[in-house]
Amino acid sequence: MSFRTALTGLNAASADLGVISNNIANNNTTGFKSSRAEFGDIYSLSDLGTSTRRSIGTGIKLNAVAQQFKQGNLETTSNPLDLAIDGEGFFALKDTDGSMLYTRAGAFGLDKEGYVVNSLSQRLQGYQTNPTTGLIDTGNEGDLRTQTANIDPEQTTTGEFGLNLNAGEVALNPANFDFNDSRTYSFASAMTIYDSLGNDHSLNAYFVRGSAIPAAAPAGTTAAWQVFFSMDGMQLDGSALPAAGAAQPYGTLCFDAFGKILGTLDASGAATGTSGIVLAGAGLPPAGTGIVPTNGPDPITGIGTPNGAESPINSSGTPAGVTIKFDSVTQYGSPSSTNAATQDGYATGRVVGVDVGEDGSISGRYSNGQAKVLGQVILANFRNAQGLSPIGNSSWVETAVSGQPVKGPPGTASLGLVRAGALELSNVQLSEELVKMISAQRNFQANAQVISTADQMTQTLLNIR
């Protein structure tokens, strides 16, 4: 009996040492989770199937090797696609054979097709973006993939000048305005705008402080400034700049005695109802929204031919006109200056980088300064994570014991956050494992001594005569 009991002890100590050695060997393995050997004692049963108070244990058995899913330390890296989970959850991966597996190792990169993969070409799973709205569609899961094509250009539809016009400027006669003579205007500013093909154009605004207050000016108006526009050194309809005194203002800015803008007027002197002036290229703009333009092609794209006031803007269907806002323009007693000039258009651009947010959203950065959401990382969690079956490479697959995965965006429910440019290290505590190794060694030696002692007792019996 003693031989068998001690033998189970030797086996148990050997198994314990095996678990410890595996932990130590994976001390530097990304996303590795340490294991713990769990043992149970063995008792012989009586004829009735139960042990008695006089039963002597017959040894020990290995009940389970349980992995410990506690958080490992995070290490920063220089790769933006290195991802670490800060909290609970697993990355969901699709293997090359289509099967699903789960891991905490987030060393990812891009393959030749732009998919986010690990070193084994397993594809990271996530939510896709809606092609129409560009927003994350949580009902559409699939392989995460970056966009390698250029981002489409966006035509400018709205621009805004943030200016201060010097209240101390001497009034000038707008009838003498000349695009080429700075003495005929009080201040000039510019912004870059884009057409439907992403071509950039320089839109210049010229401000002339007038001496008269227009009849349609809002109540309380004490100063009025006429504004003229040119684009790329030409008129908005593409024709040459007019001679001195021949240009017509596109609108008027009206200010009160405190330097606040009260509103704008169109070229005909009618209030627009908003602090905006619509620069249209052909036809009459809607009533009360802009100025009466000169007939001609689209001012932004240059497409189209001169047409009548009630004809289509141009034959291409490209939206014509840019609304220029002046909501933040002031008239204070300091030098005229441009504080901001913004607009909503941009040229085409190529991907120059990828950023991953804490919520798992993957955004592409483009050379034109724009950003576009490409997808969102999915995290999965299990009711019984220790029921997962390890398959190597710091990965697991679900089992009946673990239950089905509960998936969602990072930071929701029980799921942790995603840290970009970081990796989760092994959660092995090396000093603790070394102490356990000494204990396992002593257990092995003690059980070996039991066998040696039992052998001596047996030898003694055999020597009785």
C-alpha positions in Angstrom: 0.0 0.0 0.0 2.7 2.4 1.0 4.5 1.9 -2.4 1.4 2.8 -4.3 0.6 5.8 -2.1 4.1 7.2 -2.4 4.0 6.5 -6.2 0.9 8.8 -6.5 2.8 11.4 -4.6 5.8 11.1 -7.0 3.4 11.5 -9.9 1.7 14.5 -8.3 5.0 16.2 -7.5 6.2 15.5 -11.1 2.9 17.0 -12.5 3.2 20.0 -10.2 6.8 20.6 -11.4 5.6 20.2 -15.0 3.0 23.0 -14.6 5.6 25.2 -12.8 8.1 24.7 -15.6 5.6 25.5 -18.2 4.8 28.8 -16.4 8.4 29.7 -16.1 9.1 28.8 -19.8 6.3 31.2 -20.8 7.3 34.1 -18.5 7.9 36.3 -21.6 5.1 35.0 -23.8 2.6 37.8 -24.8 -0.9 37.2 -23.4 0.1 34.0 -21.6 -1.9 33.0 -18.6 -0.3 31.0 -15.8 -1.7 27.6 -14.7 -2.1 26.0 -11.4 -2.1 22.3 -10.6 -5.1 21.3 -8.5 -5.0 18.0 -6.6 -7.4 15.8 -4.6 -6.8 13.0 -2.1 -7.8 9.4 -2.8 -9.7 7.1 -0.4 -10.5 3.5 -0.9 -14.2 2.7 -0.6 -15.9 0.0 1.6 -18.2 -2.7 0.3 -21.0 -0.2 0.7 -19.3 2.3 -1.5 -18.3 4.7 1.4 -15.1 5.3 3.4 -15.0 4.7 7.1 -13.4 6.5 10.0 -10.6 3.9 9.9 -10.0 4.4 6.2 -6.5 5.3 5.2 -5.9 7.5 2.2 -4.4 5.8 -0.8 -2.6 8.8 -2.2 -3.2 11.9 -4.4 -4.5 12.6 -7.9 -4.4 15.5 -10.3 -7.9 16.9 -10.6 -7.2 19.8 -13.0 -4.7 22.2 -14.4 -6.6 25.5 -14.1 -5.4 28.6 -15.9 -5.5 31.9 -14.0 -6.9 34.7 -16.1 -5.8 37.6 -14.0 -4.6 40.8 -15.7 -1.0 40.9 -16.9 1.1 44.0 -17.0 0.9 46.2 -20.1 4.0 47.1 -22.1 4.1 50.0 -24.6 5.4 49.4 -28.1 5.9 51.5 -31.2 3.3 49.6 -33.3 -0.1 51.3 -33.3 -1.7 47.9 -34.1 -0.3 46.3 -31.0 -3.4 46.0 -28.8 -3.9 45.1 -25.2 -7.1 44.6 -23.2 -7.2 46.5 -20.0 -9.9 44.5 -18.1 -11.9 41.5 -19.0 -12.4 39.9 -22.4 -10.7 38.3 -25.4 -9.9 39.3 -28.9 -12.0 37.2 -31.4 -9.9 35.7 -34.2 -10.9 33.8 -37.3 -8.4 31.0 -38.2 -7.5 30.3 -41.8 -9.9 27.3 -41.7 -12.8 29.5 -40.7 -12.9 28.4 -37.0 -13.1 30.9 -34.2 -10.6 31.3 -31.4 -10.0 33.8 -28.6 -6.8 35.3 -27.3 -5.4 38.1 -25.1 -2.2 38.4 -27.3 -2.8 41.5 -29.4 0.4 41.6 -31.6 -1.4 42.6 -34.8 -0.3 43.9 -38.2 -1.6 44.2 -41.7 -1.4 41.5 -44.4 -1.0 42.3 -48.1 -4.8 42.6 -48.5 -5.1 45.1 -45.7 -6.6 42.7 -43.1 -5.6 43.1 -39.4 -3.9 39.8 -38.6 -1.5 38.2 -36.1 1.7 36.3 -37.0 -0.4 33.2 -37.8 -2.5 35.1 -40.4 -5.6 34.8 -38.1 -7.9 37.7 -38.8 -9.1 40.0 -36.0 -12.9 40.3 -35.9 -14.8 43.5 -35.5 -17.8 45.5 -36.5 -17.9 46.9 -40.0 -18.8 50.5 -41.0 -22.0 51.3 -42.9 -21.0 52.3 -46.4 -23.8 54.9 -46.6 -23.5 56.6 -43.2 -19.8 55.8 -42.4 -20.9 54.8 -38.9 -20.2 51.6 -37.0 -22.8 48.9 -37.7 -22.9 46.7 -34.6 -25.1 44.2 -36.5 -22.4 43.5 -39.1 -19.4 41.4 -37.8 -16.5 40.4 -40.0 -12.8 40.5 -40.6 -11.4 43.9 -39.9 -9.7 45.5 -42.9 -8.1 48.9 -43.5 -9.0 50.9 -46.6 -6.1 51.1 -49.0 -7.9 53.2 -51.6 -7.7 57.0 -51.5 -10.5 58.8 -49.6 -13.0 60.6 -51.9 -12.7 64.4 -52.1 -15.4 66.6 -50.6 -16.6 69.7 -52.3 -16.7 72.9 -50.2 -20.3 73.9 -49.4 -19.7 76.2 -46.4 -16.9 78.4 -45.3 -16.5 80.8 -42.5 -14.2 83.8 -41.9 -13.3 84.6 -38.3 -12.1 88.2 -38.6 -11.8 91.5 -36.8 -12.4 94.5 -38.9 -10.7 97.7 -37.5 -13.4 100.0 -36.3 -10.9 102.9 -36.8 -10.7 102.4 -40.6 -11.5 105.4 -42.7 -14.6 105.0 -44.8 -14.0 104.4 -48.5 -16.2 104.7 -51.6 -17.1 101.1 -52.8 -17.6 102.6 -56.3 -13.8 103.0 -56.5 -13.0 99.4 -55.6 -10.2 97.8 -57.6 -9.0 94.2 -57.0 -5.5 95.3 -57.9 -5.2 98.4 -55.7 -5.1 97.9 -52.0 -5.8 101.6 -51.4 -9.4 101.0 -52.5 -10.3 98.4 -49.9 -9.8 98.3 -46.1 -8.8 94.7 -45.6 -8.4 91.4 -47.5 -8.5 87.7 -46.4 -8.4 84.4 -48.2 -9.3 80.7 -47.7 -8.7 77.6 -49.7 -11.8 75.8 -51.0 -12.2 72.6 -53.0 -14.3 71.6 -56.0 -16.0 68.3 -56.6 -12.8 66.7 -57.9 -10.7 67.8 -55.0 -8.9 70.6 -56.8 -8.1 73.5 -54.5 -8.9 77.1 -55.3 -8.0 80.4 -53.5 -11.1 82.4 -52.6 -10.2 86.0 -51.7 -12.5 88.3 -49.8 -12.0 92.1 -49.9 -13.7 94.4 -47.3 -14.5 98.0 -47.8 -15.9 100.2 -45.0 -18.7 102.3 -46.4 -19.9 105.6 -45.3 -23.6 105.0 -45.7 -25.9 102.6 -43.8 -28.1 100.6 -46.3 -31.8 101.0 -45.9 -32.4 97.3 -45.3 -29.7 97.1 -42.6 -30.9 95.6 -39.3 -32.0 98.0 -36.6 -29.1 99.2 -34.5 -26.6 99.1 -37.4 -23.9 101.8 -37.0 -21.4 100.6 -39.5 -21.5 98.7 -42.8 -18.8 96.9 -44.8 -19.1 95.8 -48.4 -17.4 92.6 -49.4 -16.1 91.6 -52.8 -14.9 88.2 -53.9 -12.5 86.7 -56.4 -11.2 83.2 -57.0 -7.9 82.2 -58.4 -7.3 85.8 -59.6 -10.5 85.8 -61.6 -14.2 86.5 -61.0 -16.4 83.7 -59.7 -17.8 83.0 -63.1 -14.3 82.5 -64.5 -14.1 85.8 -66.4 -11.3 88.3 -66.0 -11.4 90.8 -63.1 -13.2 94.0 -64.1 -11.6 97.3 -64.3 -11.4 99.7 -61.4 -14.8 100.9 -60.3 -16.7 98.2 -62.3 -16.9 95.5 -59.7 -20.1 95.0 -57.7 -20.1 93.9 -54.1 -21.4 90.5 -53.3 -22.9 91.6 -50.0 -22.7 93.8 -46.9 -21.8 93.1 -43.3 -23.7 95.1 -40.7 -22.4 95.9 -37.2 -23.8 97.6 -34.1 -22.2 100.1 -31.8 -20.5 97.3 -29.7 -18.8 95.8 -32.7 -21.1 92.8 -33.0 -22.3 91.6 -36.4 -26.1 92.0 -36.8 -26.5 90.3 -40.1 -25.7 90.4 -43.8 -27.3 91.8 -46.9 -27.1 90.4 -50.4 -25.9 92.3 -53.5 -29.4 93.8 -54.1 -29.4 95.2 -50.5 -32.0 92.7 -49.1 -31.4 91.1 -45.8 -30.4 87.4 -46.2 -31.8 86.4 -42.8 -28.6 84.7 -41.8 -25.0 85.8 -41.4 -24.0 84.2 -44.7 -23.5 85.1 -48.3 -24.1 82.5 -51.0 -21.6 82.6 -53.8 -23.5 81.0 -56.7 -22.2 80.7 -60.2 -25.3 80.8 -62.3 -29.0 81.6 -61.9 -30.7 83.3 -59.1 -30.2 81.8 -55.6 -33.3 81.1 -53.5 -34.9 84.2 -52.2 -33.5 85.6 -49.0 -30.5 83.3 -48.9 -27.8 85.0 -50.9 -26.8 87.5 -53.6 -27.7 88.0 -57.2 -24.7 86.5 -59.1 -23.3 87.0 -62.6 -24.5 84.3 -65.0 -21.8 81.7 -65.8 -20.4 78.3 -65.1 -20.2 76.7 -61.6 -17.8 78.9 -59.6 -16.2 76.0 -57.9 -15.8 73.3 -60.6 -15.8 75.6 -63.6 -18.1 73.1 -65.3 -21.0 74.4 -67.4 -21.7 77.2 -69.7 -23.3 80.6 -69.2 -27.0 80.2 -68.9 -30.2 82.1 -68.1 -31.3 83.0 -64.6 -33.9 80.3 -64.5 -31.8 77.5 -66.2 -30.0 74.7 -64.3 -26.8 75.7 -62.4 -24.7 73.5 -64.7 -25.1 70.4 -66.8 -23.0 68.2 -64.6 -25.3 68.1 -61.6 -22.5 69.3 -59.3 -24.0 71.5 -56.5 -23.1 75.1 -57.2 -22.3 77.8 -54.7 -20.5 78.1 -51.5 -22.1 79.7 -48.4 -19.7 82.0 -46.7 -20.5 82.6 -43.0 -19.5 85.7 -40.9 -21.0 84.7 -37.6 -17.7 85.3 -35.7 -16.7 88.6 -37.4 -16.2 91.6 -35.1 -15.5 95.3 -35.6 -13.3 96.3 -32.7 -10.8 99.1 -32.3 -7.8 97.0 -33.1 -6.0 96.2 -36.4 -7.9 94.1 -38.9 -6.8 90.5 -38.7 -7.8 87.0 -39.7 -8.3 84.7 -36.7 -9.7 81.7 -38.6 -10.7 80.7 -42.1 -12.5 77.3 -42.1 -14.4 75.3 -44.7 -15.9 71.8 -45.0 -14.2 70.6 -48.2 -11.0 68.6 -48.7 -8.9 67.1 -51.4 -8.5 63.4 -52.0 -6.0 61.7 -49.7 -4.2 58.4 -49.1 -3.8 56.5 -45.8 -0.8 57.6 -43.8 -1.6 55.9 -40.5 -4.1 54.0 -38.4 -5.3 54.9 -34.9 -7.2 52.7 -32.5 -9.3 54.2 -29.7 -10.0 52.9 -26.3 -13.5 51.8 -27.6 -11.8 49.7 -30.2 -12.6 52.0 -33.1 -10.1 51.9 -35.9 -9.6 55.1 -37.8 -7.5 55.8 -40.9 -5.5 59.0 -41.0 -5.2 60.5 -44.5 -2.7 62.8 -46.1 -5.3 65.5 -46.5 -5.8 65.8 -42.8 -9.0 63.8 -42.7 -9.9 60.7 -40.6 -12.3 57.9 -41.4 -13.6 55.2 -39.2 -12.8 51.8 -40.7 -14.3 49.5 -38.1 -14.4 48.6 -34.4 -12.7 45.8 -32.6 -15.0 43.1 -31.0 -14.2 41.7 -27.5 -15.7 38.5 -26.3 -16.2 37.2 -22.7 -17.3 33.9 -21.2 -19.3 33.1 -18.1 -16.7 30.5 -17.2 -13.4 31.5 -18.7 -11.6 28.6 -17.0 -13.8 26.3 -19.1 -12.0 27.4 -22.3 -9.8 24.8 -23.9 -6.2 26.0 -24.6 -4.9 25.3 -28.1 -1.5 26.9 -27.9 -0.2 30.3 -29.2 -1.9 32.0 -26.2 -5.3 31.1 -27.7 -8.4 29.2 -26.5 -11.6 27.8 -28.1 -15.0 27.7 -26.5 -16.3 24.5 -24.9 -19.6 23.4 -23.4 -18.1 24.2 -20.0 -17.1 27.7 -20.9 -20.5 28.6 -22.5 -21.0 30.7 -25.6 -19.1 34.0 -26.0 -20.8 37.2 -25.2 -19.6 39.8 -27.6 -19.6 43.6 -27.6 -17.6 46.8 -28.1 -14.8 47.4 -25.7 -15.8 49.3 -22.6 -19.4 48.0 -22.5 -20.9 45.6 -20.0 -18.1 43.5 -18.4 -15.6 44.1 -21.3 -12.4 46.0 -20.8 -10.9 48.8 -22.8 -8.4 48.5 -25.7 -5.0 50.1 -25.3 -3.3 50.8 -28.6 0.5 50.6 -28.9 0.7 48.2 -26.0 0.9 44.4 -25.3 -0.3 42.4 -22.3 2.6 40.5 -20.8 2.4 37.1 -19.2 0.9 37.2 -15.7 3.5 34.7 -14.4 5.0 35.8 -11.1 8.5 34.4 -11.4 9.5 34.6 -7.8 6.3 32.8 -6.8 7.0 30.0 -9.3 10.5 29.5 -8.0 9.2 29.1 -4.5 6.6 26.6 -5.8 9.4 24.7 -7.6 11.3 24.3 -4.3 8.1 23.0 -2.7 7.5 20.5 -5.5 11.1 19.3 -5.3 10.8 18.7 -1.6 7.5 16.8 -2.1 9.2 14.6 -4.7 12.1 13.9 -2.4 9.8 13.1 0.6 7.7 10.6 -1.4 10.8 9.0 -2.7 12.0 8.7 0.9 8.7 7.0 1.7 9.3 4.4 -1.0 12.8 3.9 0.3 11.5 3.4 3.8 8.8 1.0 2.7 11.5 -1.0 0.8 13.6 -1.3 4.0 10.5 -2.5 5.9 9.8 -5.1 3.3 13.4 -6.2 3.3 13.3 -6.6 7.1 10.3 -8.9 6.8 12.0 -11.0 4.1 15.0 -11.4 6.4 13.0 -12.9 9.2 13.9 -16.6 9.8 
